Amino acid sequence: MAKHQLFLHIGPDVVEVDAAVRERLAAVGVRTPDVSQDDLHRADLEIRRAHRSADLTRKDVEGAWAKVCRRAFRLKSDAFVSQPGFFEADADQAALAVDGLAGLKVHLVVTPETRDDLPVAWTRLVKPGRVHAIEPGLAPADFAAELARIALTQEKARLDKALSKVKKRRKQVKDQLAA
């Protein structure tokens, strides 16, 4: 079975994930995990180890990212998570976040000011074809449309690859029958 994809938005631009965004993404098979905004905030603090600046203890944020990852994995479909604060993560923190997403194909969605502003800590962990830059400052509906376009492009590539394998196998069977 093919791995499901997780589109991880890491900012630095904040994207409001409202009902309209969820609906637009669901139309192309991308769902958002059922986690609260508080869970996402605590996950951000946990990964970036910034809980003290929010007057929280380590115990208050422990396991928040794991909860988000479990919920995304349980969707059994492609998923989208927006964690704009992750943009500021260093290499170790980024690696920790990606480790929690084992079993999913991680696509990095970044809204940088320029193409040169892509965070190296993250781009080293994700295959180059899975790093997507979206123009910053878009309205939530426009962001959702752009993300839907990316998701559909990835699905088309997956289907083209599968079709290529089927054609190759069909030719092998045809050749065997002819022999």
C-alpha positions as CSV (number, residue, x, y, z in Angstrom):
1,M,0.0,0.0,0.0
2,A,1.3,3.4,-0.9
3,K,2.2,5.8,1.9
4,H,-0.1,8.7,2.5
5,Q,1.3,12.2,2.1
6,L,1.5,14.9,4.8
7,F,1.7,18.5,3.6
8,L,3.5,20.3,6.5
9,H,3.2,24.0,6.3
10,I,6.0,25.6,8.3
11,G,5.6,29.3,7.7
12,P,6.9,31.9,8.4
13,D,3.6,33.2,7.1
14,V,0.7,32.2,9.3
15,V,-2.2,30.5,7.5
16,E,-5.7,30.5,9.0
17,V,-7.0,27.0,8.5
18,D,-10.8,27.6,8.6
19,A,-13.7,25.6,7.5
20,A,-13.4,26.8,3.9
21,V,-9.8,25.7,3.7
22,R,-10.7,22.3,5.2
23,E,-13.5,21.9,2.7
24,R,-11.3,22.9,-0.3
25,L,-8.6,20.5,0.7
26,A,-11.1,17.6,1.4
27,A,-12.3,18.0,-2.1
28,V,-8.9,16.8,-3.4
29,G,-8.5,14.1,-0.7
30,V,-6.4,16.1,1.8
31,R,-7.8,16.2,5.4
32,T,-6.7,17.9,8.5
33,P,-6.2,15.9,11.7
34,D,-8.7,16.4,14.5
35,V,-6.6,18.4,16.9
36,S,-7.3,21.7,18.6
37,Q,-5.4,24.9,18.0
38,D,-4.1,24.5,21.6
39,D,-2.6,21.1,20.7
40,L,-0.9,22.6,17.7
41,H,0.5,25.5,19.8
42,R,1.8,23.1,22.4
43,A,3.3,20.9,19.7
44,D,5.1,23.9,18.3
45,L,6.5,24.8,21.8
46,E,7.5,21.2,22.4
47,I,9.5,20.8,19.1
48,R,11.2,24.2,19.3
49,R,11.8,23.8,23.1
50,A,10.2,27.1,23.7
51,H,7.8,26.1,26.5
52,R,9.6,28.3,29.1
53,S,8.9,31.5,27.0
54,A,5.2,30.6,27.2
55,D,5.4,30.1,31.0
56,L,4.8,26.3,30.6
57,T,6.7,23.4,31.9
58,R,8.1,20.6,29.8
59,K,5.4,18.3,31.2
60,D,2.7,20.7,29.9
61,V,3.9,20.2,26.3
62,E,5.3,16.7,26.4
63,G,3.7,14.4,23.7
64,A,1.8,17.2,21.9
65,W,3.6,16.7,18.6
66,A,3.2,12.9,18.9
67,K,-0.6,13.4,19.4
68,V,-0.7,15.5,16.2
69,C,1.3,12.9,14.3
70,R,-0.8,10.0,15.5
71,R,-4.0,11.8,14.5
72,A,-2.6,12.6,11.0
73,F,-1.5,9.0,10.5
74,R,-4.9,7.6,11.6
75,L,-6.7,9.6,8.9
76,K,-5.5,7.0,6.4
77,S,-5.5,9.7,3.8
78,D,-3.4,12.6,2.7
79,A,-3.2,15.2,5.4
80,F,-2.3,18.9,6.0
81,V,-0.9,20.4,9.2
82,S,0.1,24.0,9.6
83,Q,2.9,24.8,12.1
84,P,4.2,28.2,11.1
85,G,6.5,28.4,14.2
86,F,8.5,25.3,12.9
87,F,10.1,27.7,10.4
88,E,12.4,28.8,13.2
89,A,13.4,25.3,14.2
90,D,17.1,24.3,14.1
91,A,18.3,21.2,12.4
92,D,17.9,18.9,15.5
93,Q,14.4,20.2,16.1
94,A,13.4,19.7,12.5
95,A,14.7,16.2,12.5
96,L,12.7,15.5,15.7
97,A,9.6,16.8,14.0
98,V,10.1,14.7,10.9
99,D,10.9,11.6,12.9
100,G,7.4,11.8,14.3
101,L,6.0,11.6,10.8
102,A,7.5,8.2,10.0
103,G,5.2,6.2,7.7
104,L,4.1,9.3,5.9
105,K,5.6,11.0,2.8
106,V,6.4,14.5,4.1
107,H,5.9,17.4,1.8
108,L,7.2,20.7,3.0
109,V,5.1,23.8,2.2
110,V,6.8,27.1,2.9
111,T,5.5,30.6,2.4
112,P,8.9,32.5,2.2
113,E,9.4,36.1,1.2
114,T,11.9,34.9,-1.5
115,R,12.9,31.5,-2.8
116,D,16.3,32.0,-1.0
117,D,14.5,32.1,2.4
118,L,13.8,28.3,2.4
119,P,14.9,26.9,5.8
120,V,18.0,24.8,5.2
121,A,17.3,22.8,8.5
122,W,14.1,21.5,6.9
123,T,15.1,21.3,3.2
124,R,17.9,18.9,4.0
125,L,15.4,16.4,5.6
126,V,12.9,16.4,2.7
127,K,13.5,15.3,-0.9
128,P,13.9,18.3,-3.2
129,G,10.7,17.3,-5.2
130,R,8.7,17.5,-1.9
131,V,9.6,21.1,-1.0
132,H,6.9,23.6,-2.2
133,A,7.1,27.3,-1.9
134,I,3.8,29.3,-1.9
135,E,3.5,33.0,-2.2
136,P,3.2,34.6,1.2
137,G,0.2,36.8,2.1
138,L,-2.4,34.8,0.3
139,A,-6.0,34.7,1.5
140,P,-6.8,31.4,3.2
141,A,-9.0,30.4,0.2
142,D,-6.2,31.1,-2.3
143,F,-3.7,29.3,-0.1
144,A,-6.0,26.3,-0.1
145,A,-6.4,26.4,-3.8
146,E,-2.6,26.5,-4.3
147,L,-2.1,23.6,-1.8
148,A,-4.9,21.6,-3.6
149,R,-3.0,22.2,-6.9
150,I,0.2,20.8,-5.3
151,A,-1.7,17.8,-3.9
152,L,-3.3,17.1,-7.3
153,T,0.1,17.4,-9.1
154,Q,1.6,14.9,-6.6
155,E,-1.3,12.5,-7.1
156,K,-1.0,12.7,-10.9
157,A,2.7,11.9,-10.6
158,R,1.9,8.9,-8.4
159,L,-0.7,7.6,-10.9
160,D,1.6,8.2,-13.9
161,K,4.3,6.1,-12.2
162,A,1.8,3.3,-11.4
163,L,0.5,3.4,-15.0
164,S,4.1,3.1,-16.3
165,K,4.6,0.0,-14.1
166,V,1.4,-1.6,-15.3
167,K,2.3,-0.9,-19.0
168,K,5.7,-2.5,-18.5
169,R,4.2,-5.6,-16.8
170,R,1.5,-5.9,-19.5
171,K,4.2,-5.9,-22.2
172,Q,6.1,-8.6,-20.3
173,V,3.0,-10.8,-20.1
174,K,2.2,-10.2,-23.8
175,D,5.8,-11.2,-24.7
176,Q,5.5,-14.4,-22.6
177,L,2.2,-15.3,-24.2
178,A,3.7,-14.9,-27.7
179,A,6.7,-17.1,-26.9
